[in-house]
């Protein structure tokens, strides 16, 4: 009995020491400007869009490789991966590039001289690109051809697609638009949104939509976008730049100068998880197949969680 108590005490002490270093650990990616986008493929390979091109890690962030062959524009603003594992990279004023070999080489696929700031891929493979000032474009042939499909003169900062295939576009100043017909027509869906500068959009498996705003915190819609409710209890900053949702439905919000917040109750309340995060402006979030979360920062490189987000996360 006494031996068991001693072993238990050692286990508790070890747990305390292991968590003393914090929830976040900085990876070895150099601090190259803003990390504007992070995506992770089904094999767990992490792609980071930076001001110096795309970097890839195949070992959970332990090492990174610059993968820029074929990129003629290195300011990467957004990334996306389709069902085949092909990677798309949007750039500032250089259009979109495409890789079929895990990023080893890239090919320009149009939109040249257009600043692409968001990307999304539907389950049918149709690709959507949001631009700085020219609205949304659609490609139905893997990027070989592009068609403008509306929201002209809007800066489309974020794109998301729900399980039913409806497309949501978050704009810089005009709120959220929804398309139910593959982008052919768009309807403004802003009822309840107190801030119409939408910096990030994510949709959970139930179809609930979460919108991170410039200065209004996070809003949630459980009505397909028809109405919105503010959900920011516990958040100490209102500028929400990035969002991610894990398979358990837990939501993570990256903020400007406030680090990362975590919600386990569909956004009703939030808790900061910032121990170990030395750069508190988080532009990008992504979760790998094992549930570990990666955070791309403004000048501080990429951080990785020291525990899976699918386990119980200790409040810090």
KOLMARSE-876149 format. One record per residue (C-alpha): residue number from 1; residue in one letter; x, y, z. Coordinates in steps of 0.001 Angstrom, whole numbers. Example, Ala and Ser with C-alpha at 12.3 -4.5 7.8 and 13.67 -1.06 7.14 Angstrom:
# residues 2
+------+------+---------+---------+---------+
: mipa : voti :      c1 :      c2 :      c3 :
+------+------+---------+---------+---------+
:    1 :    A :   12300 :   -4500 :    7800 :
:    2 :    S :   13670 :   -1060 :    7140 :
+------+------+---------+---------+---------+
# end
This chain:
# residues 316
+------+------+---------+---------+---------+
: mipa : voti :      c1 :      c2 :      c3 :
+------+------+---------+---------+---------+
:    1 :    X :       0 :       0 :       0 :
:    2 :    X :    2777 :    2368 :     992 :
:    3 :    X :    4635 :    1560 :   -2235 :
:    4 :    X :    1508 :    2332 :   -4259 :
:    5 :    X :    1144 :    5716 :   -2534 :
:    6 :    X :    4786 :    6555 :   -3282 :
:    7 :    X :    4360 :    5579 :   -6940 :
:    8 :    X :    1215 :    7686 :   -7167 :
:    9 :    X :    3037 :   10676 :   -5686 :
:   10 :    X :    5849 :   10261 :   -8212 :
:   11 :    X :    3313 :   10070 :  -11065 :
:   12 :    X :    1578 :   13256 :   -9908 :
:   13 :    X :    4923 :   15046 :   -9548 :
:   14 :    X :    5958 :   13915 :  -13036 :
:   15 :    X :    2642 :   15175 :  -14455 :
:   16 :    X :    3194 :   18562 :  -12825 :
:   17 :    X :    6718 :   18826 :  -14175 :
:   18 :    X :    5645 :   17755 :  -17674 :
:   19 :    X :    2992 :   20486 :  -17732 :
:   20 :    X :    5218 :   23152 :  -16183 :
:   21 :    X :    6710 :   23836 :  -19597 :
:   22 :    X :    3279 :   24713 :  -20914 :
:   23 :    X :     765 :   23695 :  -23505 :
:   24 :    X :    2796 :   25056 :  -26431 :
:   25 :    X :    6242 :   24228 :  -27751 :
:   26 :    X :    7938 :   26225 :  -30494 :
:   27 :    X :    8849 :   24167 :  -33543 :
:   28 :    X :   12039 :   24629 :  -35508 :
:   29 :    X :   10527 :   26627 :  -38348 :
:   30 :    X :   12437 :   29926 :  -38581 :
:   31 :    X :   10529 :   33061 :  -37658 :
:   32 :    X :    9895 :   34160 :  -41245 :
:   33 :    X :    7367 :   36968 :  -41198 :
:   34 :    X :    3734 :   36134 :  -40647 :
:   35 :    X :    2587 :   32532 :  -40919 :
:   36 :    X :    -637 :   33297 :  -42768 :
:   37 :    X :   -1802 :   29729 :  -43369 :
:   38 :    X :   -1345 :   26180 :  -42081 :
:   39 :    X :   -2785 :   23006 :  -43596 :
:   40 :    X :   -2177 :   19354 :  -42752 :
:   41 :    X :   -2720 :   16394 :  -45063 :
:   42 :    X :   -4038 :   12942 :  -44165 :
:   43 :    X :    -490 :   11700 :  -43495 :
:   44 :    X :     121 :   14448 :  -40950 :
:   45 :    X :    2470 :   16472 :  -43131 :
:   46 :    X :    2258 :   20145 :  -42162 :
:   47 :    X :    2445 :   22931 :  -44752 :
:   48 :    X :    3113 :   26498 :  -43647 :
:   49 :    X :    2505 :   29488 :  -45893 :
:   50 :    X :    5045 :   32211 :  -45094 :
:   51 :    X :    6501 :   35403 :  -46506 :
:   52 :    X :    9304 :   33281 :  -47950 :
:   53 :    X :    7273 :   30588 :  -49666 :
:   54 :    X :    5924 :   27273 :  -48425 :
:   55 :    X :    7618 :   25131 :  -45779 :
:   56 :    X :    6791 :   21480 :  -45078 :
:   57 :    X :    7293 :   19298 :  -42026 :
:   58 :    X :    6968 :   15533 :  -42281 :
:   59 :    X :    7900 :   14830 :  -38652 :
:   60 :    X :    5324 :   16716 :  -36614 :
:   61 :    X :    7221 :   19995 :  -36742 :
:   62 :    X :   10612 :   18674 :  -35621 :
:   63 :    X :   12170 :   19778 :  -38908 :
:   64 :    X :   11037 :   21881 :  -41867 :
:   65 :    X :   12002 :   22048 :  -45508 :
:   66 :    X :   11590 :   25005 :  -47829 :
:   67 :    X :    9588 :   23802 :  -50851 :
:   68 :    X :    9520 :   26637 :  -53370 :
:   69 :    X :   10473 :   25019 :  -56708 :
:   70 :    X :    8260 :   26645 :  -59337 :
:   71 :    X :    6893 :   29378 :  -57085 :
:   72 :    X :    7419 :   32730 :  -58758 :
:   73 :    X :    5747 :   34592 :  -55900 :
:   74 :    X :    6809 :   33752 :  -52337 :
:   75 :    X :    4310 :   35743 :  -50259 :
:   76 :    X :    1875 :   32927 :  -49447 :
:   77 :    X :   -1494 :   34156 :  -48213 :
:   78 :    X :   -3546 :   30939 :  -48083 :
:   79 :    X :   -3299 :   27170 :  -48560 :
:   80 :    X :   -5761 :   24351 :  -49235 :
:   81 :    X :   -5598 :   20581 :  -49838 :
:   82 :    X :   -8060 :   18555 :  -51917 :
:   83 :    X :   -9196 :   14964 :  -51364 :
:   84 :    X :   -6292 :   13649 :  -53458 :
:   85 :    X :   -3734 :   15429 :  -51308 :
:   86 :    X :   -2939 :   18038 :  -53951 :
:   87 :    X :   -1896 :   21357 :  -52397 :
:   88 :    X :   -2988 :   24814 :  -53551 :
:   89 :    X :   -1213 :   28029 :  -52568 :
:   90 :    X :   -2642 :   31516 :  -52993 :
:   91 :    X :    -276 :   34472 :  -53190 :
:   92 :    X :    -365 :   38248 :  -52975 :
:   93 :    X :    -652 :   39518 :  -56537 :
:   94 :    X :     751 :   36319 :  -58037 :
:   95 :    X :   -2301 :   34109 :  -58375 :
:   96 :    X :   -2512 :   30446 :  -57387 :
:   97 :    X :      17 :   27632 :  -57545 :
:   98 :    X :    -658 :   23893 :  -57445 :
:   99 :    X :    1388 :   20871 :  -56364 :
:  100 :    X :     591 :   17230 :  -57079 :
:  101 :    X :    3760 :   15870 :  -55431 :
:  102 :    X :    3405 :   16969 :  -51818 :
:  103 :    X :    4904 :   20390 :  -52455 :
:  104 :    X :    8148 :   19265 :  -54069 :
:  105 :    X :    7310 :   21377 :  -57127 :
:  106 :    X :    4653 :   23942 :  -57994 :
:  107 :    X :    2846 :   25036 :  -61154 :
:  108 :    X :    1035 :   28311 :  -61730 :
:  109 :    X :   -2657 :   27673 :  -62450 :
:  110 :    X :   -3888 :   31131 :  -63251 :
:  111 :    X :   -5347 :   34138 :  -61440 :
:  112 :    X :   -2099 :   35951 :  -62242 :
:  113 :    X :   -1829 :   39524 :  -60975 :
:  114 :    X :   -4694 :   38831 :  -58558 :
:  115 :    X :   -4265 :   38871 :  -54804 :
:  116 :    X :   -5811 :   35615 :  -53558 :
:  117 :    X :   -6500 :   35643 :  -49815 :
:  118 :    X :   -8696 :   32575 :  -49197 :
:  119 :    X :   -9204 :   29110 :  -50660 :
:  120 :    X :  -11711 :   26296 :  -50138 :
:  121 :    X :  -12343 :   22952 :  -51834 :
:  122 :    X :  -15766 :   21288 :  -52071 :
:  123 :    X :  -16208 :   17535 :  -51741 :
:  124 :    X :  -16814 :   17375 :  -55513 :
:  125 :    X :  -13395 :   18913 :  -56118 :
:  126 :    X :  -14606 :   22358 :  -57150 :
:  127 :    X :  -12131 :   24973 :  -55976 :
:  128 :    X :  -13092 :   28436 :  -54750 :
:  129 :    X :  -10733 :   31402 :  -54399 :
:  130 :    X :  -11499 :   34586 :  -52485 :
:  131 :    X :   -9617 :   37682 :  -53594 :
:  132 :    X :   -8556 :   41006 :  -52153 :
:  133 :    X :  -10977 :   43088 :  -54232 :
:  134 :    X :  -12401 :   40980 :  -57076 :
:  135 :    X :  -14806 :   38689 :  -55238 :
:  136 :    X :  -14922 :   34906 :  -55632 :
:  137 :    X :  -13652 :   32728 :  -58470 :
:  138 :    X :  -14491 :   29074 :  -59120 :
:  139 :    X :  -12629 :   26292 :  -60916 :
:  140 :    X :  -14271 :   22970 :  -61797 :
:  141 :    X :  -11167 :   21478 :  -63455 :
:  142 :    X :   -8473 :   21539 :  -60767 :
:  143 :    X :   -7551 :   25145 :  -61454 :
:  144 :    X :   -7010 :   24982 :  -65209 :
:  145 :    X :   -9780 :   27523 :  -65776 :
:  146 :    X :  -11372 :   30082 :  -63469 :
:  147 :    X :  -14745 :   31815 :  -63585 :
:  148 :    X :  -15748 :   34857 :  -61505 :
:  149 :    X :  -18885 :   33909 :  -59559 :
:  150 :    X :  -19836 :   37061 :  -57735 :
:  151 :    X :  -19142 :   39331 :  -54770 :
:  152 :    X :  -17161 :   41647 :  -57041 :
:  153 :    X :  -15489 :   44563 :  -55232 :
:  154 :    X :  -15480 :   42563 :  -52004 :
:  155 :    X :  -12401 :   41459 :  -50128 :
:  156 :    X :  -13216 :   37800 :  -49413 :
:  157 :    X :  -11011 :   37074 :  -46426 :
:  158 :    X :  -12413 :   33661 :  -45508 :
:  159 :    X :  -14268 :   30770 :  -47135 :
:  160 :    X :  -15948 :   27714 :  -45616 :
:  161 :    X :  -18191 :   24921 :  -46890 :
:  162 :    X :  -20771 :   23098 :  -44776 :
:  163 :    X :  -21597 :   19347 :  -44923 :
:  164 :    X :  -24437 :   20090 :  -47356 :
:  165 :    X :  -22139 :   21881 :  -49810 :
:  166 :    X :  -23302 :   25413 :  -49045 :
:  167 :    X :  -20458 :   27929 :  -49416 :
:  168 :    X :  -19897 :   30807 :  -46997 :
:  169 :    X :  -17762 :   33832 :  -47800 :
:  170 :    X :  -16559 :   36146 :  -45048 :
:  171 :    X :  -15801 :   39635 :  -46307 :
:  172 :    X :  -13875 :   42626 :  -45055 :
:  173 :    X :  -16720 :   44939 :  -44073 :
:  174 :    X :  -19802 :   43439 :  -45709 :
:  175 :    X :  -20331 :   40418 :  -43496 :
:  176 :    X :  -21095 :   36846 :  -44556 :
:  177 :    X :  -22560 :   35698 :  -47867 :
:  178 :    X :  -23993 :   32247 :  -48584 :
:  179 :    X :  -24310 :   30319 :  -51832 :
:  180 :    X :  -26419 :   27178 :  -52149 :
:  181 :    X :  -25775 :   26658 :  -55874 :
:  182 :    X :  -22014 :   26226 :  -56182 :
:  183 :    X :  -21329 :   29942 :  -56148 :
:  184 :    X :  -23670 :   31044 :  -58936 :
:  185 :    X :  -25712 :   33265 :  -56591 :
:  186 :    X :  -24930 :   34758 :  -53196 :
:  187 :    X :  -27167 :   36001 :  -50359 :
:  188 :    X :  -26054 :   38218 :  -47487 :
:  189 :    X :  -26672 :   36449 :  -44136 :
:  190 :    X :  -25785 :   38977 :  -41438 :
:  191 :    X :  -28686 :   39106 :  -38977 :
:  192 :    X :  -27178 :   39421 :  -35507 :
:  193 :    X :  -23628 :   40133 :  -36660 :
:  194 :    X :  -22398 :   43194 :  -34765 :
:  195 :    X :  -19138 :   43249 :  -36729 :
:  196 :    X :  -19167 :   42657 :  -40494 :
:  197 :    X :  -15401 :   42277 :  -40976 :
:  198 :    X :  -15134 :   38483 :  -41006 :
:  199 :    X :  -11561 :   37265 :  -40652 :
:  200 :    X :  -12185 :   33555 :  -40165 :
:  201 :    X :  -14937 :   30994 :  -40731 :
:  202 :    X :  -15204 :   27383 :  -39568 :
:  203 :    X :  -18070 :   24883 :  -39613 :
:  204 :    X :  -18424 :   21882 :  -37300 :
:  205 :    X :  -19831 :   18457 :  -38157 :
:  206 :    X :  -23316 :   19590 :  -37058 :
:  207 :    X :  -23249 :   22468 :  -39528 :
:  208 :    X :  -22864 :   25153 :  -36860 :
:  209 :    X :  -20908 :   28087 :  -38290 :
:  210 :    X :  -18380 :   30128 :  -36333 :
:  211 :    X :  -17202 :   33535 :  -37504 :
:  212 :    X :  -14175 :   35320 :  -36089 :
:  213 :    X :  -14380 :   39075 :  -36555 :
:  214 :    X :  -12077 :   42086 :  -36649 :
:  215 :    X :  -13321 :   43697 :  -33435 :
:  216 :    X :  -16454 :   41840 :  -32357 :
:  217 :    X :  -15167 :   38496 :  -31116 :
:  218 :    X :  -16734 :   35228 :  -32219 :
:  219 :    X :  -20274 :   34723 :  -33529 :
:  220 :    X :  -22129 :   31440 :  -34009 :
:  221 :    X :  -24966 :   30443 :  -36310 :
:  222 :    X :  -26969 :   27253 :  -35797 :
:  223 :    X :  -29448 :   28290 :  -38511 :
:  224 :    X :  -27335 :   27885 :  -41648 :
:  225 :    X :  -26289 :   31528 :  -41382 :
:  226 :    X :  -29791 :   32964 :  -41157 :
:  227 :    X :  -29062 :   34409 :  -37706 :
:  228 :    X :  -25976 :   34889 :  -35538 :
:  229 :    X :  -25312 :   35031 :  -31789 :
:  230 :    X :  -22182 :   36446 :  -30091 :
:  231 :    X :  -20284 :   33703 :  -28219 :
:  232 :    X :  -17263 :   35229 :  -26505 :
:  233 :    X :  -17651 :   34721 :  -22752 :
:  234 :    X :  -14152 :   34410 :  -21306 :
:  235 :    X :  -12337 :   35923 :  -24286 :
:  236 :    X :  -10201 :   38886 :  -23292 :
:  237 :    X :   -9625 :   40130 :  -26835 :
:  238 :    X :  -12123 :   40647 :  -29633 :
:  239 :    X :   -9968 :   40396 :  -32770 :
:  240 :    X :  -10274 :   36729 :  -33824 :
:  241 :    X :   -7972 :   35955 :  -36737 :
:  242 :    X :   -8121 :   32164 :  -37005 :
:  243 :    X :  -10343 :   29259 :  -35994 :
:  244 :    X :  -10000 :   25466 :  -35882 :
:  245 :    X :  -12314 :   22667 :  -34753 :
:  246 :    X :  -11172 :   19184 :  -33684 :
:  247 :    X :  -13089 :   15909 :  -34223 :
:  248 :    X :  -14644 :   16221 :  -30738 :
:  249 :    X :  -16144 :   19575 :  -31665 :
:  250 :    X :  -13775 :   21589 :  -29474 :
:  251 :    X :  -13136 :   25028 :  -30961 :
:  252 :    X :   -9853 :   26931 :  -30954 :
:  253 :    X :   -9604 :   30651 :  -31676 :
:  254 :    X :   -6372 :   32437 :  -32564 :
:  255 :    X :   -6421 :   36132 :  -31754 :
:  256 :    X :   -4485 :   39320 :  -32239 :
:  257 :    X :   -2212 :   39794 :  -29206 :
:  258 :    X :   -4319 :   37493 :  -27020 :
:  259 :    X :   -3036 :   34072 :  -27961 :
:  260 :    X :   -5335 :   31082 :  -28302 :
:  261 :    X :   -8693 :   30420 :  -26633 :
:  262 :    X :  -10461 :   27068 :  -26329 :
:  263 :    X :  -14140 :   26148 :  -26063 :
:  264 :    X :  -15579 :   22732 :  -25243 :
:  265 :    X :  -19242 :   23853 :  -25176 :
:  266 :    X :  -19871 :   24951 :  -28766 :
:  267 :    X :  -18528 :   28446 :  -28121 :
:  268 :    X :  -20650 :   29301 :  -25072 :
:  269 :    X :  -17503 :   29872 :  -22983 :
:  270 :    X :  -13785 :   30189 :  -23677 :
:  271 :    X :  -10574 :   29528 :  -21753 :
:  272 :    X :   -7090 :   30782 :  -22717 :
:  273 :    X :   -4455 :   28102 :  -23422 :
:  274 :    X :   -1284 :   30144 :  -23784 :
:  275 :    X :    1364 :   28584 :  -21540 :
:  276 :    X :    4544 :   28367 :  -23594 :
:  277 :    X :    3237 :   30611 :  -26372 :
:  278 :    X :    5667 :   33517 :  -26511 :
:  279 :    X :    4100 :   35166 :  -29564 :
:  280 :    X :     470 :   35975 :  -28877 :
:  281 :    X :    -744 :   36964 :  -32360 :
:  282 :    X :   -1929 :   33740 :  -33993 :
:  283 :    X :   -2750 :   34025 :  -37689 :
:  284 :    X :   -3279 :   30345 :  -38461 :
:  285 :    X :   -4407 :   27177 :  -36687 :
:  286 :    X :   -4504 :   23562 :  -37901 :
:  287 :    X :   -5050 :   20192 :  -36212 :
:  288 :    X :   -3305 :   17010 :  -37338 :
:  289 :    X :   -4875 :   13510 :  -37522 :
:  290 :    X :   -3595 :   12723 :  -34012 :
:  291 :    X :   -5285 :   15786 :  -32543 :
:  292 :    X :   -2197 :   17955 :  -32020 :
:  293 :    X :   -2742 :   21604 :  -32863 :
:  294 :    X :    -307 :   23879 :  -34709 :
:  295 :    X :    -326 :   27657 :  -34404 :
:  296 :    X :    1230 :   30045 :  -36920 :
:  297 :    X :    2203 :   33396 :  -35440 :
:  298 :    X :    3118 :   36922 :  -36497 :
:  299 :    X :    6901 :   36747 :  -36602 :
:  300 :    X :    7386 :   33928 :  -34087 :
:  301 :    X :    7213 :   30896 :  -36353 :
:  302 :    X :    5017 :   27867 :  -35676 :
:  303 :    X :    4116 :   26357 :  -32299 :
:  304 :    X :    2812 :   22852 :  -31593 :
:  305 :    X :     711 :   21662 :  -28666 :
:  306 :    X :    2422 :   19322 :  -26208 :
:  307 :    X :    -747 :   17244 :  -25891 :
:  308 :    X :   -3505 :   16119 :  -28211 :
:  309 :    X :   -6519 :   18401 :  -28382 :
:  310 :    X :   -8766 :   15345 :  -28309 :
:  311 :    X :   -7703 :   14682 :  -24701 :
:  312 :    X :   -8685 :   16770 :  -21710 :
:  313 :    X :   -6914 :   20109 :  -22000 :
:  314 :    X :   -5679 :   21593 :  -18765 :
:  315 :    X :   -6776 :   25181 :  -18214 :
:  316 :    X :   -3824 :   27587 :  -18094 :
+------+------+---------+---------+---------+
# end
